[in-house]
């Protein structure tokens, strides 16, 4: 978290939990953004760049799935 003083008193959510939610949201947003980048590269017939963005998108999806699984286990417990 950017603030060194927020520990959940303002948000009602501990920093580490907030950070996990932020991480999942960031991974999902990144996957969406990369979809546009892939389209841009494909329109310009740059298959090398499109492949780089596809790999990055797969990594973002993987990160989101890992984070969602951790959230599921913590919310259930």
N, CA, C and O atoms as a Maestro MAE file, in Angstrom:
{
 s_m_m2io_version
 :::
 2.0.0
}

f_m_ct {
 s_m_title
 :::
 protein
 m_atom[308] {
  # First column is atom index #
  i_m_mmod_type
  r_m_x_coord
  r_m_y_coord
  r_m_z_coord
  i_m_residue_number
  s_m_chain_name
  s_m_pdb_residue_name
  s_m_pdb_atom_name
  i_m_atomic_number
  :::
  1 25 0.845 -1.177 0.000 1 A "UNK " " N  " 7
  2 3 0.000 0.000 0.000 1 A "UNK " " CA " 6
  3 2 0.884 1.231 0.000 1 A "UNK " " C  " 6
  4 15 1.973 1.216 0.574 1 A "UNK " " O  " 8
  5 25 0.436 2.274 -0.625 2 A "UNK " " N  " 7
  6 3 1.264 3.457 -0.755 2 A "UNK " " CA " 6
  7 2 1.448 4.199 0.556 2 A "UNK " " C  " 6
  8 15 2.498 4.804 0.775 2 A "UNK " " O  " 8
  9 25 0.465 4.169 1.423 3 A "UNK " " N  " 7
  10 3 0.577 4.882 2.690 3 A "UNK " " CA " 6
  11 2 1.220 3.981 3.734 3 A "UNK " " C  " 6
  12 15 0.840 2.820 3.891 3 A "UNK " " O  " 8
  13 25 2.188 4.526 4.438 4 A "UNK " " N  " 7
  14 3 2.859 3.724 5.469 4 A "UNK " " CA " 6
  15 2 2.077 3.748 6.780 4 A "UNK " " C  " 6
  16 15 2.457 3.069 7.734 4 A "UNK " " O  " 8
  17 25 0.992 4.520 6.840 5 A "UNK " " N  " 7
  18 3 0.252 4.622 8.088 5 A "UNK " " CA " 6
  19 2 -1.079 3.879 8.069 5 A "UNK " " C  " 6
  20 15 -1.635 3.601 9.131 5 A "UNK " " O  " 8
  21 25 -1.603 3.552 6.892 6 A "UNK " " N  " 7
  22 3 -2.903 2.870 6.811 6 A "UNK " " CA " 6
  23 2 -2.717 1.395 7.148 6 A "UNK " " C  " 6
  24 15 -1.950 0.686 6.497 6 A "UNK " " O  " 8
  25 25 -3.423 0.952 8.162 7 A "UNK " " N  " 7
  26 3 -3.373 -0.460 8.564 7 A "UNK " " CA " 6
  27 2 -4.765 -1.053 8.650 7 A "UNK " " C  " 6
  28 15 -4.980 -2.063 9.321 7 A "UNK " " O  " 8
  29 25 -5.710 -0.421 7.967 8 A "UNK " " N  " 7
  30 3 -7.072 -0.905 7.973 8 A "UNK " " CA " 6
  31 2 -8.019 -0.050 8.787 8 A "UNK " " C  " 6
  32 15 -9.225 -0.297 8.793 8 A "UNK " " O  " 8
  33 25 -7.501 0.939 9.463 9 A "UNK " " N  " 7
  34 3 -8.364 1.788 10.279 9 A "UNK " " CA " 6
  35 2 -9.300 2.633 9.422 9 A "UNK " " C  " 6
  36 15 -10.443 2.879 9.809 9 A "UNK " " O  " 8
  37 25 -8.828 3.073 8.274 10 A "UNK " " N  " 7
  38 3 -9.641 3.905 7.382 10 A "UNK " " CA " 6
  39 2 -10.537 3.035 6.510 10 A "UNK " " C  " 6
  40 15 -11.732 3.303 6.388 10 A "UNK " " O  " 8
  41 25 -9.973 2.003 5.907 11 A "UNK " " N  " 7
  42 3 -10.720 1.178 4.953 11 A "UNK " " CA " 6
  43 2 -11.483 0.036 5.605 11 A "UNK " " C  " 6
  44 15 -12.434 -0.486 5.024 11 A "UNK " " O  " 8
  45 25 -11.080 -0.351 6.792 12 A "UNK " " N  " 7
  46 3 -11.675 -1.514 7.428 12 A "UNK " " CA " 6
  47 2 -11.113 -2.822 6.902 12 A "UNK " " C  " 6
  48 15 -11.637 -3.897 7.195 12 A "UNK " " O  " 8
  49 25 -10.052 -2.726 6.128 13 A "UNK " " N  " 7
  50 3 -9.420 -3.897 5.520 13 A "UNK " " CA " 6
  51 2 -7.928 -3.838 5.787 13 A "UNK " " C  " 6
  52 15 -7.281 -2.829 5.506 13 A "UNK " " O  " 8
  53 25 -7.384 -4.909 6.325 14 A "UNK " " N  " 7
  54 3 -5.944 -4.937 6.583 14 A "UNK " " CA " 6
  55 2 -5.168 -4.721 5.294 14 A "UNK " " C  " 6
  56 15 -5.611 -5.134 4.222 14 A "UNK " " O  " 8
  57 25 -4.019 -4.079 5.393 15 A "UNK " " N  " 7
  58 3 -3.204 -3.791 4.223 15 A "UNK " " CA " 6
  59 2 -2.941 -5.030 3.382 15 A "UNK " " C  " 6
  60 15 -3.074 -4.983 2.159 15 A "UNK " " O  " 8
  61 25 -2.574 -6.128 4.011 16 A "UNK " " N  " 7
  62 3 -2.229 -7.328 3.253 16 A "UNK " " CA " 6
  63 2 -3.432 -7.860 2.483 16 A "UNK " " C  " 6
  64 15 -3.274 -8.375 1.376 16 A "UNK " " O  " 8
  65 25 -4.621 -7.746 3.045 17 A "UNK " " N  " 7
  66 3 -5.830 -8.184 2.353 17 A "UNK " " CA " 6
  67 2 -6.172 -7.224 1.224 17 A "UNK " " C  " 6
  68 15 -6.526 -7.650 0.125 17 A "UNK " " O  " 8
  69 25 -6.068 -5.952 1.493 18 A "UNK " " N  " 7
  70 3 -6.286 -4.933 0.466 18 A "UNK " " CA " 6
  71 2 -5.311 -5.145 -0.683 18 A "UNK " " C  " 6
  72 15 -5.692 -5.064 -1.850 18 A "UNK " " O  " 8
  73 25 -4.055 -5.417 -0.352 19 A "UNK " " N  " 7
  74 3 -3.025 -5.632 -1.374 19 A "UNK " " CA " 6
  75 2 -3.367 -6.826 -2.256 19 A "UNK " " C  " 6
  76 15 -3.144 -6.784 -3.466 19 A "UNK " " O  " 8
  77 25 -3.901 -7.880 -1.671 20 A "UNK " " N  " 7
  78 3 -4.272 -9.066 -2.447 20 A "UNK " " CA " 6
  79 2 -5.423 -8.744 -3.401 20 A "UNK " " C  " 6
  80 15 -5.398 -9.146 -4.564 20 A "UNK " " O  " 8
  81 25 -6.419 -8.028 -2.915 21 A "UNK " " N  " 7
  82 3 -7.530 -7.621 -3.776 21 A "UNK " " CA " 6
  83 2 -7.018 -6.731 -4.899 21 A "UNK " " C  " 6
  84 15 -7.403 -6.904 -6.055 21 A "UNK " " O  " 8
  85 25 -6.153 -5.782 -4.565 22 A "UNK " " N  " 7
  86 3 -5.565 -4.891 -5.566 22 A "UNK " " CA " 6
  87 2 -4.796 -5.694 -6.601 22 A "UNK " " C  " 6
  88 15 -4.896 -5.409 -7.795 22 A "UNK " " O  " 8
  89 25 -4.041 -6.681 -6.178 23 A "UNK " " N  " 7
  90 3 -3.234 -7.499 -7.086 23 A "UNK " " CA " 6
  91 2 -4.125 -8.221 -8.096 23 A "UNK " " C  " 6
  92 15 -3.845 -8.214 -9.295 23 A "UNK " " O  " 8
  93 25 -5.191 -8.840 -7.612 24 A "UNK " " N  " 7
  94 3 -6.101 -9.558 -8.513 24 A "UNK " " CA " 6
  95 2 -6.708 -8.579 -9.508 24 A "UNK " " C  " 6
  96 15 -6.746 -8.853 -10.707 24 A "UNK " " O  " 8
  97 25 -7.179 -7.446 -9.017 25 A "UNK " " N  " 7
  98 3 -7.783 -6.450 -9.900 25 A "UNK " " CA " 6
  99 2 -6.775 -5.943 -10.927 25 A "UNK " " C  " 6
  100 15 -7.133 -5.742 -12.088 25 A "UNK " " O  " 8
  101 25 -5.552 -5.737 -10.534 26 A "UNK " " N  " 7
  102 3 -4.519 -5.264 -11.451 26 A "UNK " " CA " 6
  103 2 -4.196 -6.300 -12.524 26 A "UNK " " C  " 6
  104 15 -4.021 -5.955 -13.693 26 A "UNK " " O  " 8
  105 25 -4.117 -7.561 -12.129 27 A "UNK " " N  " 7
  106 3 -3.872 -8.630 -13.106 27 A "UNK " " CA " 6
  107 2 -4.998 -8.703 -14.126 27 A "UNK " " C  " 6
  108 15 -4.746 -8.847 -15.322 27 A "UNK " " O  " 8
  109 25 -6.241 -8.604 -13.659 28 A "UNK " " N  " 7
  110 3 -7.384 -8.663 -14.565 28 A "UNK " " CA " 6
  111 2 -7.399 -7.458 -15.506 28 A "UNK " " C  " 6
  112 15 -7.650 -7.611 -16.701 28 A "UNK " " O  " 8
  113 25 -7.137 -6.277 -14.981 29 A "UNK " " N  " 7
  114 3 -7.066 -5.081 -15.828 29 A "UNK " " CA " 6
  115 2 -5.952 -5.200 -16.857 29 A "UNK " " C  " 6
  116 15 -6.117 -4.798 -18.009 29 A "UNK " " O  " 8
  117 25 -4.828 -5.747 -16.445 30 A "UNK " " N  " 7
  118 3 -3.707 -5.907 -17.356 30 A "UNK " " CA " 6
  119 2 -4.065 -6.867 -18.487 30 A "UNK " " C  " 6
  120 15 -3.722 -6.619 -19.643 30 A "UNK " " O  " 8
  121 25 -4.750 -7.958 -18.160 31 A "UNK " " N  " 7
  122 3 -5.166 -8.912 -19.188 31 A "UNK " " CA " 6
  123 2 -6.083 -8.230 -20.201 31 A "UNK " " C  " 6
  124 15 -5.960 -8.463 -21.404 31 A "UNK " " O  " 8
  125 25 -6.998 -7.391 -19.725 32 A "UNK " " N  " 7
  126 3 -7.882 -6.658 -20.628 32 A "UNK " " CA " 6
  127 2 -7.109 -5.677 -21.502 32 A "UNK " " C  " 6
  128 15 -7.339 -5.606 -22.709 32 A "UNK " " O  " 8
  129 25 -6.204 -4.928 -20.905 33 A "UNK " " N  " 7
  130 3 -5.403 -3.953 -21.636 33 A "UNK " " CA " 6
  131 2 -4.574 -4.636 -22.712 33 A "UNK " " C  " 6
  132 15 -4.452 -4.135 -23.830 33 A "UNK " " O  " 8
  133 25 -4.007 -5.783 -22.364 34 A "UNK " " N  " 7
  134 3 -3.170 -6.501 -23.322 34 A "UNK " " CA " 6
  135 2 -3.975 -7.011 -24.513 34 A "UNK " " C  " 6
  136 15 -3.423 -7.183 -25.600 34 A "UNK " " O  " 8
  137 25 -5.261 -7.253 -24.327 35 A "UNK " " N  " 7
  138 3 -6.112 -7.664 -25.455 35 A "UNK " " CA " 6
  139 2 -6.101 -6.576 -26.530 35 A "UNK " " C  " 6
  140 15 -6.022 -6.877 -27.720 35 A "UNK " " O  " 8
  141 25 -6.180 -5.322 -26.112 36 A "UNK " " N  " 7
  142 3 -6.115 -4.205 -27.062 36 A "UNK " " CA " 6
  143 2 -4.739 -4.136 -27.712 36 A "UNK " " C  " 6
  144 15 -4.632 -3.880 -28.912 36 A "UNK " " O  " 8
  145 25 -3.697 -4.361 -26.938 37 A "UNK " " N  " 7
  146 3 -2.342 -4.315 -27.489 37 A "UNK " " CA " 6
  147 2 -2.125 -5.415 -28.518 37 A "UNK " " C  " 6
  148 15 -1.467 -5.204 -29.536 37 A "UNK " " O  " 8
  149 25 -2.681 -6.585 -28.246 38 A "UNK " " N  " 7
  150 3 -2.582 -7.697 -29.199 38 A "UNK " " CA " 6
  151 2 -3.261 -7.299 -30.511 38 A "UNK " " C  " 6
  152 15 -2.721 -7.518 -31.595 38 A "UNK " " O  " 8
  153 25 -4.435 -6.721 -30.396 39 A "UNK " " N  " 7
  154 3 -5.146 -6.267 -31.593 39 A "UNK " " CA " 6
  155 2 -4.361 -5.228 -32.367 39 A "UNK " " C  " 6
  156 15 -4.313 -5.274 -33.596 39 A "UNK " " O  " 8
  157 25 -3.744 -4.290 -31.661 40 A "UNK " " N  " 7
  158 3 -2.924 -3.270 -32.324 40 A "UNK " " CA " 6
  159 2 -1.776 -3.917 -33.089 40 A "UNK " " C  " 6
  160 15 -1.515 -3.566 -34.240 40 A "UNK " " O  " 8
  161 25 -1.100 -4.851 -32.457 41 A "UNK " " N  " 7
  162 3 0.042 -5.519 -33.103 41 A "UNK " " CA " 6
  163 2 -0.417 -6.330 -34.309 41 A "UNK " " C  " 6
  164 15 0.241 -6.332 -35.350 41 A "UNK " " O  " 8
  165 25 -1.547 -7.019 -34.168 42 A "UNK " " N  " 7
  166 3 -2.051 -7.816 -35.284 42 A "UNK " " CA " 6
  167 2 -2.461 -6.944 -36.461 42 A "UNK " " C  " 6
  168 15 -2.227 -7.318 -37.611 42 A "UNK " " O  " 8
  169 25 -3.071 -5.781 -36.199 43 A "UNK " " N  " 7
  170 3 -3.441 -4.865 -37.284 43 A "UNK " " CA " 6
  171 2 -2.226 -4.396 -38.054 43 A "UNK " " C  " 6
  172 15 -2.312 -4.107 -39.248 43 A "UNK " " O  " 8
  173 25 -1.095 -4.320 -37.373 44 A "UNK " " N  " 7
  174 3 0.149 -3.887 -38.015 44 A "UNK " " CA " 6
  175 2 0.973 -5.073 -38.514 44 A "UNK " " C  " 6
  176 15 2.118 -4.917 -38.939 44 A "UNK " " O  " 8
  177 25 0.369 -6.264 -38.456 45 A "UNK " " N  " 7
  178 3 1.041 -7.494 -38.914 45 A "UNK " " CA " 6
  179 2 2.369 -7.742 -38.209 45 A "UNK " " C  " 6
  180 15 3.330 -8.207 -38.821 45 A "UNK " " O  " 8
  181 25 2.414 -7.428 -36.910 46 A "UNK " " N  " 7
  182 3 3.617 -7.645 -36.108 46 A "UNK " " CA " 6
  183 2 3.368 -8.858 -35.205 46 A "UNK " " C  " 6
  184 15 3.002 -8.719 -34.038 46 A "UNK " " O  " 8
  185 25 3.571 -10.027 -35.764 47 A "UNK " " N  " 7
  186 3 3.285 -11.259 -35.027 47 A "UNK " " CA " 6
  187 2 4.212 -11.452 -33.829 47 A "UNK " " C  " 6
  188 15 3.814 -12.032 -32.820 47 A "UNK " " O  " 8
  189 25 5.428 -10.973 -33.940 48 A "UNK " " N  " 7
  190 3 6.373 -11.108 -32.823 48 A "UNK " " CA " 6
  191 2 5.876 -10.315 -31.606 48 A "UNK " " C  " 6
  192 15 5.911 -10.806 -30.477 48 A "UNK " " O  " 8
  193 25 5.424 -9.107 -31.849 49 A "UNK " " N  " 7
  194 3 4.914 -8.275 -30.752 49 A "UNK " " CA " 6
  195 2 3.604 -8.840 -30.211 49 A "UNK " " C  " 6
  196 15 3.388 -8.856 -28.999 49 A "UNK " " O  " 8
  197 25 2.737 -9.301 -31.097 50 A "UNK " " N  " 7
  198 3 1.472 -9.894 -30.659 50 A "UNK " " CA " 6
  199 2 1.735 -11.103 -29.768 50 A "UNK " " C  " 6
  200 15 1.044 -11.294 -28.767 50 A "UNK " " O  " 8
  201 25 2.713 -11.909 -30.116 51 A "UNK " " N  " 7
  202 3 3.044 -13.090 -29.309 51 A "UNK " " CA " 6
  203 2 3.582 -12.682 -27.940 51 A "UNK " " C  " 6
  204 15 3.246 -13.305 -26.933 51 A "UNK " " O  " 8
  205 25 4.403 -11.657 -27.896 52 A "UNK " " N  " 7
  206 3 4.891 -11.157 -26.604 52 A "UNK " " CA " 6
  207 2 3.710 -10.745 -25.722 52 A "UNK " " C  " 6
  208 15 3.658 -11.095 -24.543 52 A "UNK " " O  " 8
  209 25 2.768 -10.002 -26.298 53 A "UNK " " N  " 7
  210 3 1.608 -9.558 -25.536 53 A "UNK " " CA " 6
  211 2 0.728 -10.735 -25.125 53 A "UNK " " C  " 6
  212 15 0.146 -10.713 -24.041 53 A "UNK " " O  " 8
  213 25 0.620 -11.761 -25.966 54 A "UNK " " N  " 7
  214 3 -0.163 -12.954 -25.599 54 A "UNK " " CA " 6
  215 2 0.467 -13.665 -24.402 54 A "UNK " " C  " 6
  216 15 -0.238 -14.110 -23.496 54 A "UNK " " O  " 8
  217 25 1.778 -13.766 -24.405 55 A "UNK " " N  " 7
  218 3 2.473 -14.402 -23.277 55 A "UNK " " CA " 6
  219 2 2.284 -13.583 -21.999 55 A "UNK " " C  " 6
  220 15 2.044 -14.139 -20.927 55 A "UNK " " O  " 8
  221 25 2.392 -12.274 -22.121 56 A "UNK " " N  " 7
  222 3 2.187 -11.400 -20.955 56 A "UNK " " CA " 6
  223 2 0.751 -11.512 -20.458 56 A "UNK " " C  " 6
  224 15 0.507 -11.513 -19.251 56 A "UNK " " O  " 8
  225 25 -0.192 -11.607 -21.379 57 A "UNK " " N  " 7
  226 3 -1.593 -11.751 -21.008 57 A "UNK " " CA " 6
  227 2 -1.824 -13.071 -20.271 57 A "UNK " " C  " 6
  228 15 -2.556 -13.116 -19.282 57 A "UNK " " O  " 8
  229 25 -1.202 -14.133 -20.753 58 A "UNK " " N  " 7
  230 3 -1.330 -15.431 -20.078 58 A "UNK " " CA " 6
  231 2 -0.765 -15.348 -18.663 58 A "UNK " " C  " 6
  232 15 -1.342 -15.910 -17.731 58 A "UNK " " O  " 8
  233 25 0.347 -14.658 -18.497 59 A "UNK " " N  " 7
  234 3 0.926 -14.484 -17.164 59 A "UNK " " CA " 6
  235 2 -0.013 -13.687 -16.262 59 A "UNK " " C  " 6
  236 15 -0.161 -14.010 -15.084 59 A "UNK " " O  " 8
  237 25 -0.645 -12.654 -16.804 60 A "UNK " " N  " 7
  238 3 -1.583 -11.860 -16.014 60 A "UNK " " CA " 6
  239 2 -2.788 -12.701 -15.607 60 A "UNK " " C  " 6
  240 15 -3.252 -12.616 -14.470 60 A "UNK " " O  " 8
  241 25 -3.291 -13.505 -16.525 61 A "UNK " " N  " 7
  242 3 -4.416 -14.379 -16.190 61 A "UNK " " CA " 6
  243 2 -4.018 -15.375 -15.107 61 A "UNK " " C  " 6
  244 15 -4.790 -15.647 -14.187 61 A "UNK " " O  " 8
  245 25 -2.808 -15.916 -15.223 62 A "UNK " " N  " 7
  246 3 -2.326 -16.872 -14.225 62 A "UNK " " CA " 6
  247 2 -2.227 -16.195 -12.853 62 A "UNK " " C  " 6
  248 15 -2.647 -16.766 -11.847 62 A "UNK " " O  " 8
  249 25 -1.682 -15.003 -12.816 63 A "UNK " " N  " 7
  250 3 -1.584 -14.264 -11.557 63 A "UNK " " CA " 6
  251 2 -2.951 -13.999 -10.963 63 A "UNK " " C  " 6
  252 15 -3.140 -14.126 -9.753 63 A "UNK " " O  " 8
  253 25 -3.905 -13.633 -11.801 64 A "UNK " " N  " 7
  254 3 -5.265 -13.376 -11.326 64 A "UNK " " CA " 6
  255 2 -5.882 -14.644 -10.758 64 A "UNK " " C  " 6
  256 15 -6.514 -14.611 -9.702 64 A "UNK " " O  " 8
  257 25 -5.704 -15.758 -11.452 65 A "UNK " " N  " 7
  258 3 -6.266 -17.021 -10.967 65 A "UNK " " CA " 6
  259 2 -5.647 -17.433 -9.634 65 A "UNK " " C  " 6
  260 15 -6.351 -17.891 -8.734 65 A "UNK " " O  " 8
  261 25 -4.344 -17.272 -9.511 66 A "UNK " " N  " 7
  262 3 -3.675 -17.604 -8.250 66 A "UNK " " CA " 6
  263 2 -4.198 -16.714 -7.122 66 A "UNK " " C  " 6
  264 15 -4.466 -17.190 -6.019 66 A "UNK " " O  " 8
  265 25 -4.339 -15.431 -7.408 67 A "UNK " " N  " 7
  266 3 -4.843 -14.502 -6.410 67 A "UNK " " CA " 6
  267 2 -6.291 -14.787 -6.037 67 A "UNK " " C  " 6
  268 15 -6.659 -14.713 -4.864 67 A "UNK " " O  " 8
  269 25 -7.119 -15.115 -7.035 68 A "UNK " " N  " 7
  270 3 -8.519 -15.434 -6.755 68 A "UNK " " CA " 6
  271 2 -8.633 -16.688 -5.901 68 A "UNK " " C  " 6
  272 15 -9.477 -16.760 -5.009 68 A "UNK " " O  " 8
  273 25 -7.799 -17.659 -6.167 69 A "UNK " " N  " 7
  274 3 -7.832 -18.885 -5.365 69 A "UNK " " CA " 6
  275 2 -7.465 -18.581 -3.913 69 A "UNK " " C  " 6
  276 15 -8.107 -19.079 -2.988 69 A "UNK " " O  " 8
  277 25 -6.449 -17.777 -3.721 70 A "UNK " " N  " 7
  278 3 -6.056 -17.397 -2.366 70 A "UNK " " CA " 6
  279 2 -7.181 -16.606 -1.686 70 A "UNK " " C  " 6
  280 15 -7.457 -16.813 -0.505 70 A "UNK " " O  " 8
  281 25 -7.820 -15.713 -2.420 71 A "UNK " " N  " 7
  282 3 -8.955 -14.983 -1.863 71 A "UNK " " CA " 6
  283 2 -10.079 -15.925 -1.462 71 A "UNK " " C  " 6
  284 15 -10.665 -15.778 -0.390 71 A "UNK " " O  " 8
  285 25 -10.386 -16.907 -2.333 72 A "UNK " " N  " 7
  286 3 -11.445 -17.865 -2.027 72 A "UNK " " CA " 6
  287 2 -11.161 -18.597 -0.720 72 A "UNK " " C  " 6
  288 15 -12.044 -18.725 0.127 72 A "UNK " " O  " 8
  289 25 -9.946 -19.071 -0.558 73 A "UNK " " N  " 7
  290 3 -9.625 -19.831 0.655 73 A "UNK " " CA " 6
  291 2 -9.681 -18.937 1.892 73 A "UNK " " C  " 6
  292 15 -10.098 -19.381 2.961 73 A "UNK " " O  " 8
  293 25 -9.272 -17.704 1.751 74 A "UNK " " N  " 7
  294 3 -9.296 -16.800 2.910 74 A "UNK " " CA " 6
  295 2 -10.705 -16.346 3.251 74 A "UNK " " C  " 6
  296 15 -11.037 -16.185 4.425 74 A "UNK " " O  " 8
  297 25 -11.532 -16.138 2.246 75 A "UNK " " N  " 7
  298 3 -12.914 -15.724 2.506 75 A "UNK " " CA " 6
  299 2 -13.734 -16.869 3.090 75 A "UNK " " C  " 6
  300 15 -14.648 -16.645 3.885 75 A "UNK " " O  " 8
  301 25 -13.407 -18.084 2.696 76 A "UNK " " N  " 7
  302 3 -14.122 -19.262 3.207 76 A "UNK " " CA " 6
  303 2 -13.720 -19.571 4.642 76 A "UNK " " C  " 6
  304 15 -14.501 -20.150 5.398 76 A "UNK " " O  " 8
  305 25 -12.512 -19.188 5.015 77 A "UNK " " N  " 7
  306 3 -12.001 -19.515 6.342 77 A "UNK " " CA " 6
  307 2 -12.200 -18.433 7.268 77 A "UNK " " C  " 6
  308 15 -11.825 -18.543 8.436 77 A "UNK " " O  " 8
  :::
 }
 m_bond[307] {
  # First column is bond index #
  i_m_from
  i_m_to
  i_m_order
  :::
  1 1 2 1
  2 2 3 1
  3 3 4 2
  4 3 5 1
  5 5 6 1
  6 6 7 1
  7 7 8 2
  8 7 9 1
  9 9 10 1
  10 10 11 1
  11 11 12 2
  12 11 13 1
  13 13 14 1
  14 14 15 1
  15 15 16 2
  16 15 17 1
  17 17 18 1
  18 18 19 1
  19 19 20 2
  20 19 21 1
  21 21 22 1
  22 22 23 1
  23 23 24 2
  24 23 25 1
  25 25 26 1
  26 26 27 1
  27 27 28 2
  28 27 29 1
  29 29 30 1
  30 30 31 1
  31 31 32 2
  32 31 33 1
  33 33 34 1
  34 34 35 1
  35 35 36 2
  36 35 37 1
  37 37 38 1
  38 38 39 1
  39 39 40 2
  40 39 41 1
  41 41 42 1
  42 42 43 1
  43 43 44 2
  44 43 45 1
  45 45 46 1
  46 46 47 1
  47 47 48 2
  48 47 49 1
  49 49 50 1
  50 50 51 1
  51 51 52 2
  52 51 53 1
  53 53 54 1
  54 54 55 1
  55 55 56 2
  56 55 57 1
  57 57 58 1
  58 58 59 1
  59 59 60 2
  60 59 61 1
  61 61 62 1
  62 62 63 1
  63 63 64 2
  64 63 65 1
  65 65 66 1
  66 66 67 1
  67 67 68 2
  68 67 69 1
  69 69 70 1
  70 70 71 1
  71 71 72 2
  72 71 73 1
  73 73 74 1
  74 74 75 1
  75 75 76 2
  76 75 77 1
  77 77 78 1
  78 78 79 1
  79 79 80 2
  80 79 81 1
  81 81 82 1
  82 82 83 1
  83 83 84 2
  84 83 85 1
  85 85 86 1
  86 86 87 1
  87 87 88 2
  88 87 89 1
  89 89 90 1
  90 90 91 1
  91 91 92 2
  92 91 93 1
  93 93 94 1
  94 94 95 1
  95 95 96 2
  96 95 97 1
  97 97 98 1
  98 98 99 1
  99 99 100 2
  100 99 101 1
  101 101 102 1
  102 102 103 1
  103 103 104 2
  104 103 105 1
  105 105 106 1
  106 106 107 1
  107 107 108 2
  108 107 109 1
  109 109 110 1
  110 110 111 1
  111 111 112 2
  112 111 113 1
  113 113 114 1
  114 114 115 1
  115 115 116 2
  116 115 117 1
  117 117 118 1
  118 118 119 1
  119 119 120 2
  120 119 121 1
  121 121 122 1
  122 122 123 1
  123 123 124 2
  124 123 125 1
  125 125 126 1
  126 126 127 1
  127 127 128 2
  128 127 129 1
  129 129 130 1
  130 130 131 1
  131 131 132 2
  132 131 133 1
  133 133 134 1
  134 134 135 1
  135 135 136 2
  136 135 137 1
  137 137 138 1
  138 138 139 1
  139 139 140 2
  140 139 141 1
  141 141 142 1
  142 142 143 1
  143 143 144 2
  144 143 145 1
  145 145 146 1
  146 146 147 1
  147 147 148 2
  148 147 149 1
  149 149 150 1
  150 150 151 1
  151 151 152 2
  152 151 153 1
  153 153 154 1
  154 154 155 1
  155 155 156 2
  156 155 157 1
  157 157 158 1
  158 158 159 1
  159 159 160 2
  160 159 161 1
  161 161 162 1
  162 162 163 1
  163 163 164 2
  164 163 165 1
  165 165 166 1
  166 166 167 1
  167 167 168 2
  168 167 169 1
  169 169 170 1
  170 170 171 1
  171 171 172 2
  172 171 173 1
  173 173 174 1
  174 174 175 1
  175 175 176 2
  176 175 177 1
  177 177 178 1
  178 178 179 1
  179 179 180 2
  180 179 181 1
  181 181 182 1
  182 182 183 1
  183 183 184 2
  184 183 185 1
  185 185 186 1
  186 186 187 1
  187 187 188 2
  188 187 189 1
  189 189 190 1
  190 190 191 1
  191 191 192 2
  192 191 193 1
  193 193 194 1
  194 194 195 1
  195 195 196 2
  196 195 197 1
  197 197 198 1
  198 198 199 1
  199 199 200 2
  200 199 201 1
  201 201 202 1
  202 202 203 1
  203 203 204 2
  204 203 205 1
  205 205 206 1
  206 206 207 1
  207 207 208 2
  208 207 209 1
  209 209 210 1
  210 210 211 1
  211 211 212 2
  212 211 213 1
  213 213 214 1
  214 214 215 1
  215 215 216 2
  216 215 217 1
  217 217 218 1
  218 218 219 1
  219 219 220 2
  220 219 221 1
  221 221 222 1
  222 222 223 1
  223 223 224 2
  224 223 225 1
  225 225 226 1
  226 226 227 1
  227 227 228 2
  228 227 229 1
  229 229 230 1
  230 230 231 1
  231 231 232 2
  232 231 233 1
  233 233 234 1
  234 234 235 1
  235 235 236 2
  236 235 237 1
  237 237 238 1
  238 238 239 1
  239 239 240 2
  240 239 241 1
  241 241 242 1
  242 242 243 1
  243 243 244 2
  244 243 245 1
  245 245 246 1
  246 246 247 1
  247 247 248 2
  248 247 249 1
  249 249 250 1
  250 250 251 1
  251 251 252 2
  252 251 253 1
  253 253 254 1
  254 254 255 1
  255 255 256 2
  256 255 257 1
  257 257 258 1
  258 258 259 1
  259 259 260 2
  260 259 261 1
  261 261 262 1
  262 262 263 1
  263 263 264 2
  264 263 265 1
  265 265 266 1
  266 266 267 1
  267 267 268 2
  268 267 269 1
  269 269 270 1
  270 270 271 1
  271 271 272 2
  272 271 273 1
  273 273 274 1
  274 274 275 1
  275 275 276 2
  276 275 277 1
  277 277 278 1
  278 278 279 1
  279 279 280 2
  280 279 281 1
  281 281 282 1
  282 282 283 1
  283 283 284 2
  284 283 285 1
  285 285 286 1
  286 286 287 1
  287 287 288 2
  288 287 289 1
  289 289 290 1
  290 290 291 1
  291 291 292 2
  292 291 293 1
  293 293 294 1
  294 294 295 1
  295 295 296 2
  296 295 297 1
  297 297 298 1
  298 298 299 1
  299 299 300 2
  300 299 301 1
  301 301 302 1
  302 302 303 1
  303 303 304 2
  304 303 305 1
  305 305 306 1
  306 306 307 1
  307 307 308 2
  :::
 }
}
